[in-house]
Amino acid sequence: MTRRNSISASPVLWASAFVIAALSIIQAGRLTPNPAYAGQAVTTDEGFSMVTTSSGQGPQNERYDVLYVIDSAEESLFIYYIDNANSPATSRLDLKNGAFLPNLFNAAR
């Protein structure tokens, strides 16, 4: 008797699975894309994590950004900054500071 019940329930389960899949696809189509802005983080497969944030310097409408890079393999933090970022001819990416992460965490304790 249980074999007969499981055979008759199978089409109902398949139908409900298709309805759930269709509703999921419809809802996914309504999602808006996520634009990239400064201040968001990126992680690579090579073990680097990067995040940008405003430095608070520069013209009021176009503040300069700072780039923080963490190398998880070397356990290091690097801070890069572009001096005079609004003049591409004279600007360049400079390493402003760096540190060994375990030393930073020990100092914070």
C-alpha positions, -999 to 999 in steps of 0.1 A, spaced: 0 0 0 29 24 6 43 17 -29 10 28 -44 9 61 -24 45 70 -34 38 65 -71 7 87 -70 25 114 -50 54 117 -75 36 138 -101 25 163 -74 61 166 -62 74 172 -97 48 198 -104 55 217 -72 92 216 -79 86 232 -114 64 259 -98 90 268 -72 117 269 -99 96 292 -121 89 315 -92 126 316 -83 135 326 -119 108 353 -119 120 368 -86 157 367 -98 147 387 -128 134 415 -106 167 420 -88 185 452 -96 222 450 -105 247 461 -79 269 489 -92 305 493 -80 314 523 -59 345 533 -40 345 518 -6 337 483 -17 360 453 -12 374 429 -37 391 395 -30 412 376 -55 419 339 -57 456 347 -52 450 358 -16 448 396 -20 419 417 -6 415 453 -17 392 481 -6 391 518 -15 378 546 6 378 584 5 409 601 18 390 633 26 415 652 5 411 668 -29 383 689 -44 350 689 -26 332 671 -55 360 646 -63 377 634 -32 408 613 -36 407 576 -28 431 555 -7 436 518 -17 442 493 11 457 459 0 460 429 23 483 401 12 470 371 31 500 349 21 525 374 35 501 387 62 508 423 52 488 454 48 498 480 21 483 515 18 485 532 -16 475 568 -24 475 588 -56 488 624 -51 471 649 -73 447 623 -87 428 648 -108 458 654 -130 466 621 -148 498 635 -164 514 642 -130 497 616 -108 511 583 -98 502 555 -74 525 557 -44 530 532 -15 523 554 16 526 528 43 527 492 50 528 468 80 530 432 91 495 423 102 504 402 133 524 432 146 494 455 141 471 432 160 496 427 188 500 465 191 462 469 193 459 445 222 
